Amino acid sequence: MTILTQTSSTLGSNPLSSMQIDHVCLNVPNYEETLQWYQEKLDATIEREWTVDVFPDLKLAYLSVYGFHIEIIGSTQSQSGMPIATNLGEGLRTTGIGHFCFRVRDVDAVLAELNRRGVKTFLELGSYPDAGIRLCMIQDNNGNLIEFVTPL
């Protein structure tokens, strides 16, 4: 039996080994409202806004949330998308990107601050020893689930 192991020399020759998450994209029906929500609630800054000549109905922006990048795409045409989850079970059973997550130093303090800013809690704070984390979830102004997690 041959056991294959990856060494630094095989990783270096693998072009996939340089992959890193660059951004998450959210297609939204309310571009300006969404930019404002992320700026007010999550301290996002707009890095760049642009349009694409071949898609005149689209507006695009890159937001930065403490180094995490979110691309917002708004359209003046009607859109269909994933259903908005009313509970965690629905959110976990929906196809597509179910949520994105921010790792934070103190999830309790983060949720308290978000609640102070008027953001409702979607999933209450809880500790999950099997996963080694404490987490909570919120929804953005379009119903997208956002998780906040602190390692235990």
FIROTOR-110036 format. One record per residue (C-alpha): residue in three letters; x negated, y, z. Coordinates in steps of 0.2 Angstrom, whole numbers, padded with zeros to 4 digits, always signed. Layout:
! residues N
AlaXYZ
...
This chain:
! residues 152
Met+0000+0000+0000
Thr-0007+0017-0005
Ile-0003+0032+0006
Leu-0004+0049-0002
Thr-0008+0064+0008
Gln-0009+0082+0003
Thr-0026+0090+0006
Ser-0030+0109+0004
Ser-0038+0105-0013
Thr-0021+0097-0019
Leu-0011+0111-0012
Gly-0022+0123-0021
Ser-0019+0115-0038
Asn+0000+0115-0035
Pro+0007+0131-0042
Leu+0023+0129-0031
Ser+0012+0130-0015
Ser+0012+0149-0016
Met+0031+0150-0015
Gln+0039+0162-0002
Ile+0056+0169+0000
Asp+0057+0186-0009
His+0076+0191-0007
Val+0094+0185-0005
Cys+0106+0192-0018
Leu+0124+0197-0013
Asn+0136+0201-0027
Val+0149+0212-0020
Pro+0165+0221-0025
Asn+0161+0237-0015
Tyr+0143+0242-0019
Glu+0143+0259-0010
Glu+0152+0252+0005
Thr+0140+0238+0007
Leu+0125+0248+0006
Gln+0132+0259+0019
Trp+0137+0244+0030
Tyr+0119+0237+0030
Gln+0111+0254+0033
Glu+0122+0258+0048
Lys+0124+0240+0056
Leu+0107+0232+0052
Asp+0096+0248+0049
Ala+0093+0243+0031
Thr+0083+0255+0020
Ile+0086+0257+0001
Glu+0070+0253-0008
Arg+0076+0255-0025
Glu+0093+0257-0035
Trp+0095+0254-0054
Thr+0106+0249-0068
Val+0104+0237-0083
Asp+0108+0244-0100
Val+0116+0228-0106
Phe+0127+0227-0091
Pro+0134+0244-0089
Asp+0147+0239-0076
Leu+0133+0234-0063
Lys+0124+0244-0050
Leu+0109+0236-0041
Ala+0099+0239-0026
Tyr+0085+0232-0015
Leu+0088+0234+0003
Ser+0074+0231+0016
Val+0080+0225+0034
Tyr+0064+0225+0044
Gly+0054+0216+0030
Phe+0068+0205+0024
His+0075+0209+0007
Ile+0093+0209+0001
Glu+0098+0213-0017
Ile+0115+0220-0018
Ile+0124+0219-0035
Gly+0141+0228-0037
Ser+0152+0227-0052
Thr+0167+0238-0058
Gln+0174+0222-0066
Ser+0184+0210-0055
Gln+0175+0196-0047
Ser+0179+0179-0040
Gly+0168+0171-0027
Met+0167+0160-0011
Pro+0181+0161+0001
Ile+0179+0171+0017
Ala+0177+0159+0031
Thr+0188+0162+0046
Asn+0179+0149+0057
Leu+0162+0141+0057
Gly+0169+0124+0051
Glu+0175+0133+0035
Gly+0158+0142+0033
Leu+0149+0126+0034
Arg+0160+0117+0022
Thr+0159+0130+0008
Thr+0148+0127-0007
Gly+0135+0140-0011
Ile+0124+0150+0001
Gly+0133+0148+0017
His+0123+0161+0027
Phe+0106+0169+0029
Cys+0097+0170+0045
Phe+0086+0183+0055
Arg+0074+0177+0068
Val+0074+0189+0082
Arg+0065+0190+0099
Asp+0080+0192+0110
Val+0097+0186+0101
Asp+0107+0191+0116
Ala+0101+0209+0115
Val+0103+0209+0096
Leu+0121+0204+0097
Ala+0124+0217+0111
Glu+0117+0230+0100
Leu+0127+0224+0085
Asn+0143+0224+0095
Arg+0139+0242+0101
Arg+0138+0247+0083
Gly+0156+0240+0080
Val+0151+0223+0072
Lys+0162+0209+0078
Thr+0155+0192+0084
Phe+0159+0178+0072
Leu+0151+0164+0082
Glu+0148+0167+0100
Leu+0130+0165+0108
Gly+0125+0148+0111
Ser+0110+0137+0115
Tyr+0106+0122+0105
Pro+0092+0112+0113
Asp+0092+0098+0100
Ala+0088+0111+0087
Gly+0077+0121+0099
Ile+0087+0138+0096
Arg+0099+0150+0103
Leu+0110+0159+0090
Cys+0125+0169+0086
Met+0133+0174+0069
Ile+0142+0189+0062
Gln+0150+0193+0046
Asp+0146+0208+0035
Asn+0159+0219+0027
Asn+0162+0207+0014
Gly+0163+0191+0025
Asn+0146+0185+0022
Leu+0139+0175+0037
Ile+0123+0182+0045
Glu+0115+0171+0059
Phe+0103+0178+0072
Val+0092+0165+0080
Thr+0079+0165+0094
Pro+0068+0149+0098
Leu+0071+0142+0115
